[in-house]
Amino acid sequence: MARTELMTRYIHPAIPIIIVSLGVIYGALIYSNKHDSIASQTSRLGVTTKGSRVLSMDVNVGKNRDFNEALTEARHAGVATVVLPLDWNQIETARSTFLPKTNFLAIANAYYPALQMPVHLIIRPIHTNQKVVPADLMHLALDDPQTINRFERMLDWVASQIQNVDLKSLVIGSEVDIFLWGDPVKWKTWTRFYSTVAPYARRKFPGALISCETTQAAFSGPDIERVRRLHQSSDVIGVSYYPMENGLRGVRLPSVVSRDFATVVNAIPQKPIIYYQIGYPSSPALGSSPMQQAAFVRAAFRAWDEHANRILMLDFQWMHEIPEVGLDQYAEYYDNDTWKFREFLGSLGFQSWSGKPKPAWDVFKNEAAARGFGQTSTK
């Protein structure tokens, strides 16, 4: 699901820096690079202690609280890193021109190292249902040599902006299977692009794991073999997960989480997994409720325990619900203003827009504390 500059007030946290009054960056969590030797043990409560796993949540501001206040609360619940997502054309605004409206990379470079908060960076040539490359490249295929060269030059500029950042992963493309769905030509083009730029990204950011994000549905749909080929170039499997019926007809029951996690784990056995997005709406119009959303959170933690040595991180969406004006911006960005879409996005948060906790927030904190995630230092 989208995270874009359009939603700076409602989705992205504001970051006060001496020379920058407002920044837009996401809350998430850090994980260990030693993912192949996670030392998790079962606690007396029957849960699996965190080991090297990482708990994350996209921290956004509420109606009457600033980002620092929200981030402090989130860090006490276990949040210790940041996910920063950007469309390619937000970074390269014209041919070989890097003049972003707001330089979120520079903001991250100035702000997060002082907090000892690592960053997961998502750069999107494809963003869900859209190709989001610089305008002069729109007519070219993604695997065209010119497109590839420009992407690599863009990575050069990105690297120059985040020299102080502890970059944990670089994700190239978000929910790409929605744009590519069922089209063998598009899949081949994207896979060639990704398999070419991934090694370059790995050399440019040697400490970061390289990934590409698809939806959960891609692991059980007709494109599964294409997904496997795609991830031959990945260090970690990136997934987004919102258990909804097709067409947002309604939610699936929380009990599906265990089976769905197992589907991804079994699809590509050799590599670790990060859920860069995981969420569940609470809207009764979609067959859900606040209590059912809370049940999903509990089920997600328990399913995570079953695969503690494979799933490195869960990034829950969002801390606060999105107000109507923010939903308007999402609807414009995605060209989707259906009531189902608005109900879905508008009820994902674990607290209301005004800051009232929903049952999911208490479950999130309790499940995190039971595994040892909570009370992260905020010094």
matplotlib code that plots the C-alpha trace (Angstrom):
import matplotlib.pyplot as plt

x = [0.0, 1.2, 3.5, 4.1, 5.0, 1.3, 0.5, 3.2, 0.9, -1.0, 1.2, 4.8, 6.2, 7.4, 11.1, 12.2, 15.8, 17.5, 17.5, 14.4, 11.0, 9.2, 10.4, 8.6, 10.1, 8.6, 8.9, 10.0, 12.7, 16.3, 17.3, 20.5, 22.5, 23.2, 19.8, 20.9, 21.7, 18.7, 18.9, 15.3, 14.0, 10.5, 9.5, 7.3, 4.4, 4.6, 5.8, 9.1, 11.4, 12.5, 16.1, 17.3, 13.9, 12.7, 9.3, 8.3, 5.4, 4.9, 4.8, 2.6, 1.4, -2.1, -4.3, -2.9, 0.6, 3.8, 6.2, 8.6, 5.8, 4.5, 7.9, 8.7, 5.6, 6.4, 10.0, 8.8, 6.7, 9.8, 10.3, 13.9, 14.4, 12.9, 11.5, 11.9, 9.9, 10.3, 9.2, 12.0, 10.5, 10.4, 14.2, 15.1, 12.7, 13.9, 16.6, 19.7, 18.3, 18.0, 15.9, 13.3, 10.6, 11.7, 15.0, 14.0, 17.3, 19.2, 16.7, 17.3, 21.1, 20.9, 18.4, 18.5, 22.2, 22.0, 19.2, 21.2, 18.3, 19.0, 17.1, 15.4, 15.1, 12.5, 13.0, 10.1, 10.4, 7.1, 4.7, 1.7, -0.3, 2.0, 5.3, 6.9, 10.1, 11.3, 9.0, 11.5, 11.9, 8.2, 8.3, 11.2, 11.1, 12.4, 15.1, 16.2, 20.0, 19.2, 16.7, 19.2, 22.0, 19.8, 18.7, 22.3, 23.2, 20.3, 21.6, 25.0, 23.2, 21.2, 24.4, 25.9, 22.9, 22.9, 26.6, 25.9, 22.9, 23.1, 21.3, 19.9, 18.1, 17.4, 14.1, 13.7, 10.0, 6.9, 4.1, 5.4, 3.3, 0.1, 1.6, 3.0, 0.1, -0.3, 1.7, 4.8, 6.4, 6.2, 7.5, 10.5, 11.2, 11.1, 13.1, 15.9, 15.9, 16.1, 18.7, 20.9, 20.6, 20.6, 24.3, 25.1, 23.0, 24.8, 28.2, 27.0, 25.5, 27.6, 26.1, 22.5, 20.4, 18.8, 15.2, 12.1, 8.6, 5.6, 2.2, 1.4, -1.0, 1.9, 3.1, -0.1, -1.2, -0.3, 2.9, 4.6, 7.3, 8.0, 8.3, 10.8, 12.9, 12.7, 14.0, 17.1, 18.6, 17.4, 19.1, 15.8, 12.2, 10.1, 6.3, 3.3, 0.3, -3.3, -5.6, -8.5, -10.8, -10.3, -11.6, -11.5, -14.9, -14.1, -11.5, -10.4, -10.4, -7.4, -6.9, -5.5, -2.3, -0.5, -1.2, -0.3, 3.0, 3.8, 3.0, 5.7, 8.2, 7.7, 7.7, 11.3, 13.0, 16.5, 16.1, 14.9, 11.8, 10.8, 7.1, 7.7, 3.9, 1.4, -2.0, -5.7, -8.6, -11.1, -14.0, -17.4, -18.2, -15.5, -16.8, -14.2, -14.2, -11.7, -11.7, -11.1, -8.2, -6.7, -7.2, -5.3, -2.4, -2.3, -2.5, 0.3, 2.7, 1.9, 2.3, 5.6, 6.8, 6.3, 8.8, 11.1, 14.2, 13.0, 10.9, 13.2, 10.8, 7.1, 6.2, 2.6, 0.5, -0.1, 0.1, -2.7, -5.7, -5.8, -8.3, -10.6, -8.3, -5.5, -7.8, -8.6, -4.9, -4.6, -7.6, -6.1, -2.7, -4.1, -7.1, -9.3, -12.0, -14.3, -15.9, -14.2, -10.7, -11.4, -12.8, -9.7, -7.1, -9.0, -9.2, -5.8, -4.4, -4.0, -5.0, -7.7, -6.7, -7.5, -5.1, -7.5, -6.0, -7.9, -7.8, -5.1, -2.7, -2.9, -2.5, 0.5, 2.2, 1.4, 2.5, 5.7, 6.4, 5.9, 8.7, 11.0, 10.6, 9.3, 11.0, 13.5, 15.9, 15.0, 18.2]
y = [0.0, 3.5, 5.6, 8.8, 12.5, 13.4, 12.2, 14.1, 15.4, 12.2, 9.3, 10.3, 11.5, 15.1, 15.4, 18.5, 19.4, 22.7, 23.5, 21.5, 22.1, 19.1, 15.8, 12.7, 9.4, 6.1, 4.2, 0.6, -1.6, -2.8, -6.4, -8.3, -9.1, -12.5, -13.7, -17.3, -17.9, -16.5, -17.6, -17.7, -19.5, -20.4, -18.3, -19.5, -17.8, -20.2, -17.5, -17.3, -14.6, -12.1, -13.3, -11.3, -10.7, -7.1, -5.6, -2.5, -0.2, 2.7, 5.7, 8.6, 11.6, 12.0, 15.0, 16.5, 15.0, 15.6, 13.0, 13.0, 12.2, 9.4, 8.0, 8.0, 5.9, 3.6, 3.0, 2.1, -0.6, -1.8, 0.4, 1.0, 1.8, 3.6, 2.6, 5.4, 4.8, 7.0, 6.8, 7.1, 10.2, 11.9, 11.6, 12.3, 15.0, 15.5, 14.0, 13.6, 16.2, 15.5, 18.3, 16.6, 18.9, 17.7, 15.9, 13.1, 11.4, 14.4, 14.7, 11.0, 11.5, 14.5, 13.0, 9.3, 8.6, 10.7, 8.5, 5.4, 4.3, 2.4, 2.8, 0.5, 2.4, 1.5, 3.0, 2.4, 2.3, 0.4, 1.3, -1.0, -0.3, 2.4, 2.9, 5.9, 6.6, 10.1, 11.4, 11.2, 7.5, 6.6, 5.5, 3.2, -0.4, -0.9, -3.2, -0.7, 0.1, 3.8, 3.1, 0.9, 3.4, 6.2, 4.1, 3.3, 7.0, 7.8, 5.2, 7.1, 10.3, 8.5, 7.2, 10.7, 11.9, 9.1, 8.7, 8.7, 6.4, 2.8, 1.3, -2.2, -3.0, -1.5, -2.5, -2.0, -1.8, -2.0, -4.5, -4.9, -8.0, -5.8, -3.9, -7.0, -9.4, -12.1, -10.4, -12.5, -9.7, -7.2, -9.9, -10.6, -6.9, -6.2, -9.3, -8.4, -4.8, -6.1, -8.7, -6.1, -3.3, -5.5, -6.4, -2.7, -1.8, -4.4, -2.9, 0.6, -0.3, -3.1, -3.3, -3.5, -6.5, -6.1, -7.0, -6.5, -6.4, -8.3, -8.9, -12.1, -13.0, -13.5, -16.5, -18.5, -17.1, -17.9, -15.9, -17.9, -19.3, -15.7, -14.6, -17.3, -16.3, -12.7, -13.4, -15.3, -11.8, -11.0, -11.3, -11.2, -11.8, -8.6, -9.1, -6.9, -8.5, -7.4, -10.4, -9.2, -10.9, -10.0, -6.5, -5.5, -7.3, -7.9, -9.1, -12.7, -14.2, -13.7, -17.5, -17.5, -15.8, -19.0, -20.6, -17.5, -17.1, -20.8, -20.3, -17.7, -19.6, -22.8, -21.0, -19.9, -22.0, -20.8, -17.1, -14.9, -12.9, -9.4, -8.2, -4.6, -4.0, -6.0, -4.7, -5.4, -2.9, -2.6, -1.2, -3.1, -2.1, -4.6, -7.3, -6.5, -4.7, -3.3, -6.5, -8.5, -6.3, -7.0, -10.7, -10.4, -8.7, -11.5, -14.2, -12.5, -12.6, -16.2, -17.2, -15.2, -17.4, -20.5, -19.1, -17.2, -18.4, -17.2, -14.1, -11.3, -8.4, -7.4, -3.8, -3.1, -0.4, 2.3, 3.8, 6.3, 6.2, 8.5, 11.5, 12.2, 14.7, 12.2, 9.6, 12.1, 12.3, 8.6, 8.3, 10.9, 9.1, 5.7, 7.0, 4.9, 6.7, 3.7, 3.5, 0.1, 1.6, 4.4, 2.1, -0.1, 2.6, 4.7, 1.9, 0.4, 2.4, 1.1, 4.4, 6.8, 10.0, 11.8, 9.5, 7.1, 3.6, 0.8, -2.8, -3.6, -1.1, -2.8, -6.3, -5.0, -3.7, -6.8, -9.3, -7.3, -7.2, -10.9, -11.5, -8.9, -6.2, -3.4, -0.5, 0.3, 3.0, 6.5, 8.2]
z = [0.0, -0.8, 1.2, -0.7, -0.3, -1.0, 2.5, 4.4, 7.1, 7.7, 6.9, 7.2, 10.5, 10.8, 11.8, 13.5, 12.6, 13.1, 9.4, 8.5, 10.2, 8.7, 7.4, 6.2, 7.1, 8.4, 11.6, 11.4, 13.0, 12.7, 12.4, 12.6, 9.4, 11.0, 10.0, 9.5, 13.1, 15.1, 18.7, 19.7, 22.8, 24.0, 27.0, 30.0, 28.3, 25.4, 22.9, 21.2, 22.5, 19.9, 19.3, 16.3, 15.0, 14.5, 15.2, 13.2, 12.8, 10.4, 12.8, 11.6, 13.4, 14.9, 15.2, 18.4, 18.6, 16.7, 15.4, 18.3, 20.7, 18.5, 17.9, 21.6, 22.3, 19.4, 20.5, 24.0, 22.3, 20.4, 17.3, 16.6, 12.9, 10.0, 6.6, 4.1, 0.8, -2.3, -5.9, -8.4, -9.9, -6.5, -6.4, -10.0, -10.9, -14.5, -16.8, -14.6, -12.3, -8.6, -7.1, -4.9, -3.5, 0.0, 0.3, 2.6, 2.1, 3.5, 6.4, 7.3, 7.0, 9.4, 11.9, 12.4, 13.0, 16.1, 17.4, 16.4, 14.2, 11.1, 7.9, 5.4, 2.0, -0.6, -4.1, -6.4, -10.2, -9.8, -7.1, -6.8, -9.9, -11.4, -13.2, -11.5, -13.4, -14.6, -17.3, -20.1, -19.5, -19.5, -23.1, -22.6, -21.3, -17.8, -19.1, -21.7, -21.2, -20.9, -18.1, -16.3, -16.6, -15.3, -12.3, -11.4, -11.7, -9.4, -6.9, -7.0, -6.0, -3.3, -1.8, -1.7, 0.4, 3.0, 3.8, 7.6, 7.5, 8.7, 5.8, 6.6, 3.4, 0.0, -1.6, -5.4, -6.3, -4.1, -4.6, -8.2, -9.0, -9.1, -12.0, -13.6, -12.9, -15.5, -18.2, -19.2, -21.1, -18.2, -15.8, -18.1, -18.5, -14.8, -13.9, -16.3, -14.9, -11.3, -12.0, -13.6, -11.0, -7.9, -8.2, -8.7, -5.6, -3.7, -4.6, -3.9, -0.5, 0.7, 4.2, 2.9, 2.0, -1.5, -2.0, -4.1, -2.6, -3.9, -2.3, -0.3, -3.2, -5.6, -3.7, -4.3, -7.7, -11.3, -11.2, -8.5, -10.8, -12.0, -8.4, -7.7, -10.7, -9.6, -6.1, -7.4, -7.4, -3.8, -0.5, 1.4, 0.2, 0.6, 1.1, 1.7, 3.4, 3.9, 4.1, 2.1, -0.4, -4.0, -4.9, -1.2, -0.8, 2.9, 5.3, 5.6, 9.1, 11.3, 11.4, 7.8, 9.0, 10.0, 6.6, 4.6, 6.4, 5.7, 2.0, 1.7, 3.8, 1.7, -1.6, -1.5, 1.3, 0.9, 1.8, 4.8, 4.6, 5.6, 5.7, 4.8, 5.1, 7.2, 8.2, 8.8, 8.7, 11.5, 9.4, 10.0, 6.4, 5.3, 7.7, 10.4, 13.8, 16.2, 18.1, 14.9, 14.0, 17.5, 16.9, 13.6, 15.4, 18.0, 15.2, 13.3, 16.3, 16.9, 13.3, 13.3, 16.2, 14.1, 11.5, 13.8, 12.0, 8.6, 9.0, 10.1, 10.5, 10.5, 9.8, 11.0, 9.3, 10.8, 14.2, 13.6, 11.3, 8.3, 8.3, 5.3, 3.7, 3.8, 2.2, -0.5, -1.4, -1.5, -3.8, -6.1, -6.2, -6.9, -9.0, -6.8, -4.8, -4.0, -0.6, -0.1, -0.7, 1.7, 4.4, 4.0, 4.2, 6.8, 9.4, 9.3, 12.1, 15.7, 17.2, 16.0, 14.3, 17.6, 19.4, 21.1, 21.3, 19.6, 20.9, 18.4, 20.0, 23.4, 21.8, 19.8, 23.0, 25.0, 22.4, 21.8, 25.5, 25.9, 23.4, 24.7, 22.1, 24.3, 26.1, 23.4, 24.6, 23.4, 24.4]

ax = plt.figure().add_subplot(projection="3d")
ax.plot(x, y, z, "-o")
ax.set_aspect("equal")
plt.show()
